[in-house]
């Protein structure tokens, strides 16, 4: 029944190829576990205890909580499909609870590190160097997501009003102000962009490859890691670290939490509050160092 479920995802739900591939991989792994552990070749005949045994096995293998929960979500979707198709009478995933994720504070760069990363002397003269610097600077000074940067077009930039229009999750639009320093660097970047590609049509993407094509996630990851490897003191060196750094630095400087929420494009304040933990740790350190009774 797995092929039928995969066809359902592809043609009825129109899930992304990445999602379909992940679901199929999870179900095949579960089918292999059933075969080896319980001599069952059909996942649709699995019982509650057998699914629970698989979850325990994944945990004992050292798999992350996030990955285990994703596989459990795959099974839930699969059995809901089977029930709607009248292929099973009961859902064996019923009453199985997702594992609790341990709370992790988002990693961020220290102010001294980000200054080193954005130092213009670090980057080569010309399009590629200025493009690389623009990627890191734009991520840090606007806090936008990787996908938002990739989808950004020149038409979204309003250099007269010093702002940029960003389309976030679920195509939700928000306006982010551009600092004077960033604005000047955008103008400098535009010059080398035009020298490389003749002009900057409004429909053109803001960040492009060396051949002028739309950027893609791996390209941005590779560029960000290249420079963070030289200066960053964090274990993670992804574009999202710059978003974390943006939010943390704003809150450390006393920015209003609701304002940071709007800049980040969060749907709820709870998503933004995670950054207050980093700010609180800084306050505790200052207190312990400065207060005579600490």
N, C-alpha and C positions, 0 to 999 in steps of 0.2 A: 504493500500500500504506500510505501515511501515515494515511488515514482508518481503516483496520483497526487499526493500532497505537494510534491515539487512542481508539478504541472499547474496545480491550483495557485501556488505562489506566483509562478511566472505569468500566467495568462489571465487569471481572475483578479488576484490582488495586485498584480503588476509590481511586485517587489523588486528592489534593485538586484542586479546580478550578484553583488557582494553578499546581500542578505540571503539570497537563494543558496548560494554556495555554502555559507555558514550553516544554514539549517540542514542542508543535505549532509554535510560533514558530521554534524552533531548526531543526526539520526543513524548514520552508518556506524559511528562509534558505539552508540547505544546498542545497535543490533549485534555488533561484534561482541560486546560485553555479555549480552543475553546468551549468545551462542556458546561462548566459552564458560560462563559461570552457571548457566541454568539449562543449557542444551535446548534453548528456544530459538527458532530461526525467524519468528515473526514478532516484531515489536508490538503489534496491535493486540497480542495476547499477553503482554506483560502485566504484572500485578503491582500493587502498591509497594509491597516489600522489596520487589526486585528493582524497582526504580530507586527506592531509598538506598538499596545496596550499591547501586551505581554512583549515586551522589556521594556516599561515604567513601567509595573507592577513589573517586576523583579528588576528594579532599585529602585522603591519605597519600595520594601521589604528589601532593603539594601544589595542586592547581589553585589559582587565585579565586577568591570569593566571587569576583565579578564574572570570571569565565564559567564557574560552576552555575551561577544564577542564570547566565545566558543559555546554557545547555538545558537547564530546567524549564526556562521559558520556551525553548524550542519544543520540548516534549508537551508542554501545556497546549501550545498551538496545534501540534500534531493530533493530540487526542480530542481536542475540540472539533477539528476537521472530521475525524473519524465518527464522532457522535452525530454531527450534523448530517453525515452521509449514512447514518444508521449501520455503521460497520462495527461499532462497539456499543454496549449498553451502559457501561459506567466509565467514568474518567479515573484512571488509576493515580493521576497526579493530584486528585482531590485531597485536601488537608496537608499536602506537602508544602512547607513554608520555605521561602527563599532564605538563604543564609544572610546574616547581618554583616554588612560591610564595615570593617574597622575604619574609624574616622581618620583621615589623613589630611594634614594641613598642606595647602598648596605651596609648592616650592617657588621661590622668587629670587631675583638677583639683588644684591646690595647696590646702593646708589653708586658707590665707587666703581663697581663692576660694570654697571650699565654705561657709565661715562666712558670707561675704557672701550667697551664694545662699539659705541657710537662715535668714537674719535675718528674724524675724517682722515687722519693719517694712516689709519688701518686699511683703508680701501683704495684700490687702484683708480687712477684717473681714467675716464671714459665710461661708456655705457654700462658694462658689466659691473664695475666697481660701484658706480653710483646707484645702479639698480639694487645691488645687494644691500647697500647701506639704507636705501629707501625701504626695503622690506623690513629690516630690523627696527628702524626708526618709526615706521608707520605702525607696526604691531605694538611697540612700547608706548608711543605717544597718543594712540587712539584706543588701545585695548580691544581692537576688533578680533574676531575669530579668524582662523586660517581660511575657512571657506568664504568668509566675507571679503577677505583680501583678494582671493583668487577671482571672485566675481565682480570686483570693483572696476568700474570703467571711468574714463576721463570725464564723461558727462556727469558722473556722480559728484565730482569735485567742484565746489563753488569757491574759486580763489578770490572773488570779490567780497563775498560774505565770510570768508575764512571758516568754511565748514565743509563737511562731507556727508553725503547721504548714504547710509548703509542699509542693506537689506539682510536682516538676520534670519533666525529660524522662523519657519512658516511665513516667509516673505514679509515679516514685520519690519516696517521702516523706522529708522531713528536717525537723528541728526547729531553729529559729533563735531565740536569746535576744533579748529586747527590752530595750534600755537604759531606765533610769528616765526620762530626758528624753523618749525616744520614746513610752514608755508614757503619760506625762502628756499629750503632744500627741494621742495616739490618743483619750484620754478627752475632750479638748477638741473634737476633730474629731467624735466621736460625738454630742456635744451639738448642734452645728450641723446634723449629719446628721439627727437626730431632729426638730429644729425645722423642717427643710425637708421631710422625708418622714414625719412623725408618729412613726415608731418605727424600730427596726433589727432586723427578723426575722433569725434565725440563717441563713436561706437567702439573705439579701440579699448582694449583692456589696459588698466593702469600698470599692472605688473605682467611682463611677458618674458618669454625665453630669449635666448640669444638670437634666434631667428625670427622673433616677432610674434610667435604663437602664444596662445593663452597659457599662463602658468598652470602648474598642477601640484598636488600636495607633496609628492616626493621631491620635486625641485625646491620648494620652499623649505622643507625639512632639511635638505642637504645644505642649503645656503645658511640657514640659521645655525645649524650644528657646527658648521665650519668656523664661524666667528665666536660662538659661545664656548667652543672647546678651548679657545685661547684665553678666555678671561673669566668664564663663569665658574663659580664654586659650588654649583648645584649638581646633584646626580642626574637630573633630567635637563636636557638641552633641546627642547622642542619649541615650536612657535607659541604653544599655549603658556609656556613659562613666562613669556613676555607679557601676555595678557594678565597672568597672576601678578607680575611685577608692577604693571600699570595700576591695578586695583589696590595692591598693598601700599605702594608709595603714596597714592592719593589719600588713603585712610590714615597713614602715618603722619601726613601733613595736616590732618584735621578736616578732610573733606566730608561732606554730609553723606551718610550711608545711602539715602534715597537717590541722591545725585549720582553716586557711583553705580547704583543699580540701573539707572536709566542709561548711563554711558555704556555699560556692559551689555545692555539689552536683555537683562534677566526678567523672567516673567514674574518672579516673586522675590521678596526681600530675603527669604531664607537662603536662596542661592548665593546672595551677596554677603551674608553674615559670616560665612566661613572665613572671609578675609580679615574680619575683626579679631580673630584669634591671633593672627600674626602681629597685629597692632597691639593687642593686649600683652603679648610676650615682650614686645619692645618696651611697653610701659612698665612692666614688672622689672625688667632689667635696669631701667633708669631709676626706678624707686629703690631697688636693692643697692644700687651704687651710690645714690645721693642722699637717701634719708638716714638721719643719724640713728634711728631706732630700728632700721631694717635688719 
